[in-house]
Amino acid sequence: MPVVGKRFREALVWAAELHEDQTRKGGNIPYVGHLLGVSAIVLEHGGNEDQAIAALLHDALEDQAHKMSAGEIRARFGDTVERIVEACTDGDPQEQLDRNKAKWRMRKEKYIAAISTKPPEAIIVSMADKLYNARAILEDYRAIGEPVWSRFTTGRDGTLWYYTALVAAFEAFGHDRLWGELSRTVSELKNLVNAV
């Protein structure tokens, strides 16, 4: 039996449809590239089909809830996928657009505090998402330097605080290879920033 099959293919098509008009921060990169990358990281680190599907859909409730009905993730892909997606959701679409620094900080503190209570099957998806994002920030910082921070609500200091706190919060969950890669990526970014 394949690790990923028909359900995964259906999720891939739906994720591409949900996010077809969305691009990544600071550019014209189709958002589906992020979803594919997170799902790939999950599979490369031993995730199962439910986790790979949840990785494809992990931002659906944050960014595209208006394109789906209540409970549609569960109806299409089951309770486990819905539970993982909900655990990975960081606010609603309106909160995502809010550039208020104090509200951003409160939302991120809430997300970090909730890591210890997330369903175990959600940790790999959440960590893969953060690793993908940290790698993207590192790559963009190498390419354009300090202007990269203008993409983020709290700039350099808030972004580096958040990723440092995520590394600490995820450390207790095992996934040594994945956590190690996240930790190394964040450390490399911080060292590069501090060297300037």
Secondary structure, DSSP 4 states (H G I P E B T S, - for coil): --SS-HHHHHHHHHHHHHTTT-B-TTS--BTHHHHHHHHHHHHHTT--HHHHHHHHHTTHHHH-GGGS-TTHHHHHH-HHHHHHHHHH--S-HHHHH---HHHHHHHHHHHHHHGGGS-HHHHHHHHHHHHHHHHHHHHHHHHH-GGGGGGSTTHHHHHHHHHHHHHHHHGGG--HHHHHHHHHHHHHHHHHHHH-
